């Protein structure tokens, strides 16, 4: 058991666990860690949350997602205090994780030598980029380093967006602010911007569990990054979080309209709904099908399980 636990760390690449690529958690270990997920997976073992949920999660709020996760007992999924490249672009997608640490020459040489033998080129901060696919979010634990902790500039940012069509979340910094800002559709949630080059930092883990501030992130988690901060939704809870948030949004739209029209009082709306109020809500849904972000069949099935 001790061996099993140790092999889950970023240092599995020392030969204590069988790996197929440098610094990558063994596929069977990743499947074990995310065993609650029962759906499709990427070849590397990451849960593949459906594209439809990735698209829809952009429209829910951080608060809605947070409440659902809290109710499920997941209390360490959010982190705030970010600087954003752009205020108007939401970052949402499947996490591809990377862990960086302060440099140590002997270990860094071992990693780079083995990476080179496996066909990897350049500095280690570019290696995770090679693994990105459409819809991925490059999430990196750069131990909060700012000066000389710039994991990417505009060249690597261009490559990231070309491969993923998405942005990044770095507990670190980036450089080339002006150049990165010109990449249309790209956004970055970082600790700060700095003109320095990356120095005394190297990759110790890729597609491994990482810590981002006060949050834990597993490969394949559904990432939602907005102005308030970043929340990491476990893949197996993605559908529940999105559906619940969408339902709450529909309820709120209905409630606001009823209050404006004076059909129900605040006490009725903010209390346990009566059968009459539920029936009014169902009729409102029938009259406003364009307000429903999910399939009506999904909504009806979901409502059967709610206590309102």
Helices and strands as residue ranges (DSSP letters): H 2-7, G 10-14, H 27-33, H 51-57, H 62-71, E 78-79, E 83-84, E 91-102, H 105-117, G 124-126, H 127-130, E 136-150, H 154-164, E 168-174, H 177-181, E 188-190, E 192-193, E 201-206, E 210-212, E 215-217, E 222-226, E 229-233, G 235-237, H 238-261, H 266-269, H 275-287, G 289-291, H 296-304
